[in-house]
Amino acid sequence: MHSAEGTTPRPSLLQVLAHPDDDLYFINPDLQRALEAGHRVTSVYLTAAEADGRNIDTRDPHRLDSPPDYAGYAEARQQGLRAAYAAMVTGDRESEWVRDVVSFATGVAAERSTLLAAPHVQLFFFGLRMVDTQHGFGADVPPARLTTLWSGQCATQLTLNAAESPLGPVQRISRDGLRHSLAELLHHTRPDQYWTMDPDPWHSEWDEARGPKSSDHPDHTATAQFALAALDQYLAEGGIPPLVDHCVGYGNKLSPSNLTEHAWAEKKRVIEVYTAADGHDCHRRHCGDRQLSDGSDIRRYGWSTRARYEGGTDWLHLQADGRLAAYAVLGDRVAVWTESAPGSGAWDRPVLLPGGGLTPALSVAPDRDGGVHLVGMRRTPGPDGRVDVEAVRMWRQAHTGAATAWESVGNPNERSRDWQRCREVGVPEAVVDPSGRLHVFLRNFGAGISARRETAEGWGAWEDLGGRGMQDCLTAVLKSTGRVQLFAANRVGAVHWYQDDVYGPYKLQDGVTQADPDAWRPAGGITPVQIGRSRMAVLYREEDSGEVMCATQRPDGRWNTRVGRLGGHGGTGRIAALRQVTDRHDTLVLARRDARNGLSVATLAAQGRFEAPEWTGHDVLMARPPALALDRAGRVVVAVLGTDARLRVMRQKAPDPAEGFGPLTIV
């Protein structure tokens, strides 16, 4: 079934965050694109974020001479946030808001701010405060933070009303009270997209006695846990499953920046409205968060916007019966869209496969018979804030579509018997070898790569493939020679693992991209494509520019010292690439998410020297990287998931790149 792009209802976005600037640092520019498109945006902030109560630049040596004003600082952060949203939506930071109180069925009350010029934009403040001696409480008062509320170490947490808040008496909010209230908001907003923070951040340091030191703020992590618990309740109560994304917080600074300088400048302008550092004449007592003032560049974690569970481009698949199928995780389950008939352009409604608890990323590995192995990551919450994380596999049969139950592939860190280590496992990547056996790869706790492969007796042991400082974005490919290759990026460049012999051990080859002094590091995933019997090309985005780069391999296995620039400045997420060979053409088709989160497509010759192609933009706001596949007639099909959680497809008019593509249609 089809419908025109303009007839779709306004998409709904709900984001649950810890502090009133998390979205400005960690989610923008994606949030701004949603606001510019007129999406219905509901932003929720769990904590009062009162810090030390001093709304004074942290670089001021005399700031501690001023007494704390917790309610005043909480108010300043809210005022700054409203100004930032008003600037993004209307262009006027002074655009008026209405503040009122919303009472949930739990008895919990939250402050709501509604932008009068755009009432579909609303902010909710729960105001959970930091209860400890540093925040004016006596030593006899049990400490309470969002982390201890989540773990059950404290039964309730006090709230703090901002200085000018319409909220009434201070509340004590329980874990269940907060979870049920968030679930109620999910029912009210019925989001197509659901954003929150990273529930399992990487460690920045490790101490054998104390364990891992998180790269992120503990409030961010606890917020993600509450958001997921509320989602579980919402789905159990019959809620419509949304596209879920978890945004990396402070850990962004551990990897190459993936925003262009222009995108960061746009992001920084909004932050400076929030911090009242935009040069406006302030006539209010609480104008914004002045603790950072104009120092947002100091916190380089804002230079990226990165998903914790970054999806790949392998999610569109040609089945044995000639129909295309598209896969994605909606809520916590796999959804599959299938063509009604081969090449027809008509698609059935998405079907949810059994089994839940999945994180947003999914690897789709075709088998030899036209079926697929679906490999994802499953999180199972336990007592005291514990969570068990494991890779899982489902096999979907080629002709009947019947699916096996999810099977555990395990976790390479499980031998440590430390759930904190196990939760840091990376996003799985999978490929099927010539014998039909599945290979699963993922980043391990040590930021290297682990692999596990099927054998005739079942799953083999986890193999440590080495690697250091790996980014969590792996791509595996089966070459026409029957050998498996794995590509990834570390903090220096691109690397890959290869097999000398079919079914043989994996060998690490470094230096895929480091040889070119004029090219910066890869920021995110590597996309390999075979361009000859013994030659590969890899595509990636360059750090700081977002430009599409292409490194090519020589027949002897060495990599060319110069990396080609293919244009496409800006944007985030992996590049989709597909080789299309006909009697007259040998072509690479590329698709990417551009700087405005729209779809951009290009074609270039697969042989010879790669030169920057002409990129053609298409009017759709994308939530994930695109996918490419050939249909039964040999035509290239582009698939994207929109911010309304609906599938869109675009097909070549004929199996010839000169014929171009037909319209982008909504499934």
Secondary structure, DSSP 8 states (H G I E B T S, - for coil): ----GGGS---EEEEEESSTTHHHHHTTTHHHHHHHTT-EEEEEEEE---TTS--S-TT-TTGGGS---HHHHHHHHHHHHHHHHHHHHHS-TT--EEEEEEE-TTS-EEEEEEETT-TTEEEEEEEE--BSGGGT--TTS--B-HHHHHHTSSSEEEB---TT----S--EEEHHHHHHHHHHHHHHH--SEEEEE-SS--EEEEETTTEEEESS-HHHHHHHHHHHHHHHHHHHTT----EEEEE--GGGGGS---S-HHHHHHHHHHHHHHTT-S-----SS--S-TTTTT-GGGSGGGG---BTT---S--EEE-TTS-EEEEEEETTEEEEEEBSSTT-S-B---EE-S---EEEEEEEEE-TTS-EEEEEEEEEE-GGG-EEEEEEEEEE-TTT--B---EEEE-TTGGG--HHHHTT----EEEE-TTS-EEEEEE-TTSSEEEEEEETTEE---EEEE-SS--S--EEEE-TTS-EEEEEE-SSSEEEEE-SSTT---EEE--SSTT-TTS--B-S--EEEEEETTEEEEEEEBTTT--EEEEEB-TTS-B-SS-EE----S--S--EEEEEE-SS-EEEEEEEE-TTS-EEEEEEESSS-------EEES--BSS--EEEE-TTS-EEEEEEBTTS-EEEEEBSSSSGGG-B---EE-
